[in-house]
């Protein structure tokens, strides 16, 4: 049986995450791992982790390409 570990070398997690704290502040992160690390290590108790929409890469306007 053949096996593989990775099908695409690019990072899969394309979302951003916002950790909202009980004092009303928040911190945006680029990965879920960063958000959970912040959740467990923060002195201020977090309230929720919000999944933000992925930002689309900007394309040049006009032309055919």
N, C-alpha and C positions, 0 to 999 in steps of 0.2 A: 504494500500500500504506500502510495506517495503522499507526502504531506507538505504543507507549506506554512510559513509563519506570517507572510506579508504579501499582499497583492499589489499594493501601491505605496511607494515610499513617502508620499505626501501626508501630512497630518490629517487625520479624519475629522477631528473635532473642529468644526467651522463656526461654532457659536461663540458668543461672549456671555459672560455670567456676571450678575450683579448681586453682591452680598449686601443685604439691607440689615442694618443694626437697629436695635430697639430705641436708640437715642435719635433716630431719624437720619443718621449719616449712612453712606453706602460706599462700596469699593467695587470697581469693575475689574474683572480678570479675563484673561484670554483662554483659560482652560478650566474644565471642571475640577481637575486635580488641584489647581491653585485656589479655586473657590472653597473646596472642602478643607484644604489646609488652613485657609483663613478662618473658616467656620470653627475649627477645633482649637486654633491657637490665639484667637482674639480675646482681649480682656473684656471688651464690651460684648454682651451676649447678642449674637445674630438673631434675626427674626425670620428671614427667608432668603433662599437663593433663587433669583429670577433668571430665566433663560432669555437672553436678548437675541433679536434676529441677527443673523450673520450679515456682515457688510459685504455688499457686492463690489468687486473690483471695478474701478472707473474705466470706461472705455472712451476713446477719443470720438468725438461726434463728427458726423459728416463722412462722406466718401463711401466706398464700397467695402472697405476692409476692416 
